[in-house]
Amino acid sequence: MGIGRLDGKVALVTGGASGIGAASALRFAEEGAKVVSFDLGASEGGDWKKATEIAPAARAFQGDVRDAAALAECVREVEAEMGGIDILMSSAGVAGGGAAHSMDEEAWDTTVDINLKGTFLAAKAVLPGMIERERGAIVNVASVEGIQGCEGGSAYNASKGGVVLLTRNMAIDYGRKGIRVNVVCPGFIETPLFRSVFDMEVMAEVREKVAYQHHLGGRFGQPREIANAALFLASDEASFVTGQALAVDGGFTAGHRFGVARMMGLE
């Protein structure tokens, strides 16, 4: 258990049924928050279940982040039952990519709509209440692929790059209202979304090369490692932090390595 850094606060997590969202809901609950999940999938097992055991008043809403009306209704119900939403974590997302010339237009729209528009709509739903109360913390989830290029990532990278700049704009727009907006940019994290891509047999060699570029041990990250960073940004410990893109990536964006460290006896 934690030390109560979020005691009494209400946290809404999109994509809270699994992966980074569920791990973050659990960390928030461990620190005393009332947690709410909004996810297209059912919120039943894993970290979400653990979160509900810690925070029995937890609520799970099933819905699509592209559905503005469903998000607005979720926020209305939460505010009526639990009070104002103090924390929004937007972690709902999908993978999607390919070379631009060959990518299907519908697949592009789906990726951008969920990853970027969904982040916008979730913020739009909670911001009126935060503005009225003149306080709030929004933690978006982008990716290292939103701050640097990665081959084959077209739609995903574009959507996550959009989340980074949307975050910075919102930080500017709402800072005077006491609302902090930051974005976590994970490296490659072992989640169901990650496994849906990298567990394919054709990706075996790529998986090994990508892992190698995570300089802390040449491994992929765990959802809880991202949740720990999200907890900091959501808490009052980050009271003077806004508009920042925090890479939690095992050193992936620090630069590339090509085996020279091995020659120097450092591997």
Legacy VTK file of the C-alpha trace (Angstrom):
# vtk DataFile Version 3.0
C-alpha trace
ASCII
DATASET POLYDATA
POINTS 267 float
0.000 0.000 0.000
0.973 3.612 -0.505
1.240 6.615 1.762
-1.975 8.381 0.814
-0.705 10.761 -1.855
-4.144 10.777 -3.530
-6.357 10.483 -0.425
-9.941 11.490 -1.192
-9.306 12.277 -4.849
-11.407 10.963 -7.723
-9.480 9.569 -10.692
-10.993 8.677 -14.069
-8.842 6.367 -16.208
-9.682 5.711 -19.844
-8.405 2.342 -20.990
-8.576 1.246 -17.371
-9.486 -2.376 -18.038
-5.972 -3.585 -18.805
-2.363 -2.679 -19.443
-1.038 0.726 -18.418
-4.517 2.029 -17.577
-5.296 -0.791 -15.160
-1.839 -0.603 -13.570
-2.348 3.140 -13.049
-5.816 2.669 -11.573
-4.272 0.223 -9.113
-1.481 2.643 -8.140
-4.002 5.460 -7.712
-6.167 3.234 -5.507
-3.125 2.228 -3.448
-2.573 5.921 -2.762
-6.146 6.516 -1.595
-7.971 7.593 -4.762
-11.490 6.645 -5.755
-10.967 5.098 -9.175
-13.192 4.926 -12.247
-12.453 3.035 -15.452
-13.864 3.911 -18.867
-12.948 1.255 -21.391
-14.364 -0.441 -24.461
-13.487 -3.787 -22.908
-14.896 -5.260 -19.731
-13.071 -4.272 -16.543
-12.898 -7.584 -14.702
-9.517 -9.104 -13.844
-5.859 -8.306 -13.355
-4.784 -4.971 -11.945
-8.280 -3.510 -12.240
-9.665 -6.255 -10.007
-6.916 -5.540 -7.466
-7.835 -1.844 -7.613
-11.470 -2.624 -6.796
-10.400 -4.730 -3.827
-8.488 -1.750 -2.435
-11.121 0.833 -3.410
-14.507 -0.920 -3.113
-16.391 2.129 -4.441
-14.594 1.812 -7.807
-16.798 2.109 -10.875
-16.283 0.636 -14.321
-18.010 2.126 -17.350
-17.959 0.367 -20.703
-17.697 2.745 -23.625
-15.712 4.033 -26.584
-13.517 7.134 -26.136
-14.697 8.260 -29.579
-18.197 8.617 -28.120
-18.453 12.113 -26.643
-21.957 11.510 -25.264
-20.879 8.341 -23.424
-17.897 10.128 -21.880
-20.075 13.058 -20.815
-22.597 10.708 -19.208
-19.821 8.871 -17.376
-18.507 12.172 -15.992
-22.010 13.260 -14.923
-22.575 10.002 -13.039
-19.168 10.096 -11.364
-19.574 13.699 -10.261
-23.036 12.946 -8.866
-21.886 9.866 -6.928
-18.282 10.623 -5.962
-17.820 14.360 -6.377
-15.698 16.294 -8.829
-13.066 14.501 -10.878
-9.605 15.516 -9.683
-7.532 13.370 -12.018
-7.985 12.261 -15.610
-5.618 9.704 -17.077
-6.156 9.114 -20.796
-4.534 5.803 -21.610
-7.017 4.260 -24.072
-5.254 3.494 -27.324
-4.712 1.161 -30.252
-1.778 0.236 -32.459
-1.765 1.097 -36.128
0.812 1.769 -38.781
2.392 0.842 -42.051
3.929 2.881 -44.826
1.762 5.899 -45.640
1.343 5.018 -49.325
-0.079 1.594 -48.505
-2.105 2.330 -45.391
-5.861 1.952 -45.565
-7.676 5.242 -44.945
-10.168 3.661 -42.558
-7.369 2.115 -40.482
-5.668 5.534 -40.308
-8.895 7.161 -39.119
-9.477 4.506 -36.454
-5.984 4.884 -34.992
-6.030 8.686 -34.965
-9.604 8.888 -33.700
-9.006 6.595 -30.721
-5.526 7.769 -29.759
-5.812 11.509 -30.406
-9.484 12.410 -30.679
-10.277 10.125 -27.737
-7.745 12.009 -25.620
-9.335 15.306 -26.652
-12.887 14.103 -25.924
-11.979 12.740 -22.487
-10.385 16.070 -21.570
-13.357 17.969 -22.969
-15.666 15.960 -20.703
-13.802 16.637 -17.444
-12.479 20.146 -18.031
-15.676 22.123 -17.254
-15.733 20.699 -13.721
-12.020 21.255 -13.238
-12.325 24.842 -14.464
-15.198 25.484 -12.071
-13.216 24.091 -9.117
-9.968 25.670 -10.364
-7.931 22.547 -9.859
-7.180 19.256 -11.569
-4.465 17.057 -13.041
-4.628 15.496 -16.485
-2.126 12.797 -17.403
-2.178 11.741 -21.030
-0.387 8.706 -22.407
1.541 9.055 -25.646
4.643 7.052 -26.564
8.308 7.399 -27.371
6.978 7.089 -30.913
5.227 10.412 -30.335
8.521 12.239 -29.771
10.729 10.531 -32.347
10.213 8.591 -35.538
10.020 4.809 -35.697
9.810 2.974 -38.993
6.410 1.619 -39.943
4.555 3.625 -37.332
2.853 6.265 -39.502
-0.654 6.530 -38.015
0.348 5.543 -34.478
3.285 7.941 -34.403
1.211 10.774 -35.851
-1.549 10.228 -33.301
0.838 10.088 -30.348
2.787 13.109 -31.571
-0.554 14.906 -31.655
-1.202 13.889 -28.035
2.121 15.431 -26.982
1.326 18.798 -28.588
-2.300 18.726 -27.436
-0.965 18.243 -23.898
1.326 21.254 -24.154
-1.430 23.438 -25.550
-3.828 22.444 -22.775
-1.142 23.164 -20.180
-0.900 26.702 -21.542
-4.664 27.186 -21.819
-5.644 25.918 -18.364
-2.648 26.622 -16.148
-4.189 29.825 -14.809
-7.177 27.770 -13.701
-4.982 25.549 -11.539
-5.119 22.618 -13.960
-1.901 20.764 -14.742
-1.606 18.755 -17.962
1.293 16.405 -18.649
1.972 13.395 -20.850
3.832 10.161 -20.191
5.722 8.749 -23.168
6.348 5.063 -22.492
8.953 2.988 -24.208
7.890 -0.461 -25.344
5.862 -1.886 -22.466
4.647 -5.449 -22.035
0.893 -4.949 -22.347
-1.814 -6.765 -24.324
-1.455 -4.097 -27.033
2.312 -4.688 -27.200
1.881 -8.452 -27.346
-0.707 -8.200 -30.138
2.087 -6.842 -32.343
5.364 -8.268 -31.043
4.243 -11.819 -30.326
3.739 -12.416 -34.044
6.339 -14.839 -35.411
7.314 -12.402 -38.159
8.264 -9.825 -35.494
10.706 -12.057 -33.581
13.875 -10.426 -34.967
12.424 -6.927 -34.640
11.442 -7.651 -31.030
15.027 -8.556 -30.171
16.413 -5.411 -31.820
13.874 -3.123 -30.141
14.588 -4.632 -26.718
18.310 -4.012 -27.247
17.674 -0.261 -27.650
16.215 -0.058 -24.120
19.505 0.695 -22.400
18.428 -0.330 -18.906
19.002 -4.037 -19.213
17.888 -4.406 -22.822
14.393 -5.259 -21.647
10.853 -4.031 -22.189
9.098 -2.062 -19.482
6.281 -3.163 -17.189
2.916 -1.353 -16.866
3.551 -0.554 -13.204
6.704 1.359 -14.147
4.560 3.695 -16.236
1.913 3.834 -13.511
4.526 5.041 -11.023
5.351 7.981 -13.290
1.651 8.721 -13.834
1.126 8.704 -10.070
3.801 11.346 -9.615
2.286 13.587 -12.302
-1.213 13.140 -10.849
-0.126 13.910 -7.300
0.585 17.186 -5.523
4.264 16.239 -5.598
4.178 17.500 -9.202
2.522 20.790 -8.192
4.910 22.856 -10.357
5.016 20.476 -13.326
2.849 21.087 -16.389
3.187 20.838 -20.152
5.871 18.172 -19.898
6.420 15.012 -21.931
8.018 12.514 -19.563
9.737 9.643 -21.368
9.679 6.475 -19.260
11.558 4.310 -21.676
14.621 2.612 -20.228
16.788 5.090 -22.139
15.266 4.325 -25.557
15.137 8.005 -26.599
18.601 8.782 -25.209
20.119 7.557 -28.457
21.114 4.375 -30.240
23.750 1.797 -29.447
25.593 -0.344 -31.935
27.740 -2.684 -29.869
30.596 -0.316 -28.962
29.790 -0.682 -25.246
30.336 -4.404 -25.626
33.802 -3.709 -27.068
34.527 -1.577 -23.986
33.476 -4.359 -21.633
30.244 -2.627 -20.558
27.840 -5.412 -21.570
LINES 1 268
267 0 1 2 3 4 5 6 7 8 9 10 11 12 13 14 15 16 17 18 19 20 21 22 23 24 25 26 27 28 29 30 31 32 33 34 35 36 37 38 39 40 41 42 43 44 45 46 47 48 49 50 51 52 53 54 55 56 57 58 59 60 61 62 63 64 65 66 67 68 69 70 71 72 73 74 75 76 77 78 79 80 81 82 83 84 85 86 87 88 89 90 91 92 93 94 95 96 97 98 99 100 101 102 103 104 105 106 107 108 109 110 111 112 113 114 115 116 117 118 119 120 121 122 123 124 125 126 127 128 129 130 131 132 133 134 135 136 137 138 139 140 141 142 143 144 145 146 147 148 149 150 151 152 153 154 155 156 157 158 159 160 161 162 163 164 165 166 167 168 169 170 171 172 173 174 175 176 177 178 179 180 181 182 183 184 185 186 187 188 189 190 191 192 193 194 195 196 197 198 199 200 201 202 203 204 205 206 207 208 209 210 211 212 213 214 215 216 217 218 219 220 221 222 223 224 225 226 227 228 229 230 231 232 233 234 235 236 237 238 239 240 241 242 243 244 245 246 247 248 249 250 251 252 253 254 255 256 257 258 259 260 261 262 263 264 265 266
